[in-house]
Amino acid sequence: MPEESCGVRLKRLRQKKHLSQETLAAAANLRKSHISMLESGERKLTLLSALAAVAMAQTLGVSVDYLVTGKERHRRAYVTQGEAP
């Protein structure tokens, strides 16, 4: 089975949260047409839209890593006794 594209994942996550393209666009300080083009694959998520990706991920309740790659990467925290992470 082919891997889910960033645009397809974005649309799935947006719909799961019952958000319109307009609402997500406003949260990411983008135009609705930009969200539409990302979801359809006409436009790719680029470094220039990194801040928008952060805002979209926060709005959708996922990490930027998951939004972009579809994979959640877990970092190991090395904490010594008595230290906060």
C-alpha positions, -999 to 999 in steps of 0.1 A, spaced: 0 0 0 15 34 -9 25 58 18 0 85 26 11 119 13 14 150 35 -16 166 17 -38 135 22 -27 133 58 -34 171 63 -69 167 49 -76 136 70 -64 153 102 -84 184 94 -116 165 88 -111 144 119 -110 176 140 -141 189 121 -122 219 109 -129 238 76 -101 248 53 -108 284 63 -104 277 100 -71 258 95 -59 285 71 -67 312 97 -48 293 124 -17 290 101 -20 325 88 -25 312 52 -52 316 26 -78 289 22 -65 283 -14 -31 274 1 -46 247 23 -66 234 -7 -35 232 -28 -15 214 0 -43 189 4 -46 182 -34 -9 179 -39 -7 210 -62 16 226 -36 42 210 -14 50 219 22 82 239 20 107 254 45 90 287 38 58 274 52 75 258 83 59 283 107 25 275 90 32 238 95 38 244 132 6 263 135 -14 236 116 1 208 136 -7 226 169 -43 232 157 -47 196 146 -31 182 178 -2 164 161 35 169 158 50 186 128 70 154 123 38 134 119 21 160 97 50 161 73 62 124 73 33 104 87 57 90 113 60 99 150 96 98 161 102 94 198 133 109 214 149 93 244 151 116 273 183 112 294 174 126 328 195 121 359 178 118 392 164 151 405 167 169 371 137 181 352 135 170 315 
